Amino acid sequence: MNKDRLLLKDGTEIVLDAGASLGALQVTSASREDMLAAWGKLTDANLAQAQILNGSGLVVGNYNNLLLISETSTVAADGAIHTIFNIREKTAEERRLEALEEGQEVQNGAIEELAGMMGGGE
């Protein structure tokens, strides 16, 4: 039986256990290294766009601006790592704040460039 998968922006697919939801994505990894590799892929850049695919490869969820809140892992007797990743969509306020910060960075760069031009003319 094919399992659901989380498809990240960079094309990485993370296999999900049955019954997973966005707020509790359940993943079983063969080793700690495999779990850490999956966790390492849950970056802001990769969570900017993500999809949930069902076992047949059909898209059952499209998401933008996701945020990793937490992860909880347990080690099974056979050494497998069972992890729950708590992920949610960013709030409107969080998205507005990011846009403001990006705009401020552009403005700061323009001010520095203008100051450099003014200072170089002396």
Disulfide bonds with the S-S distance in Angstrom:
none
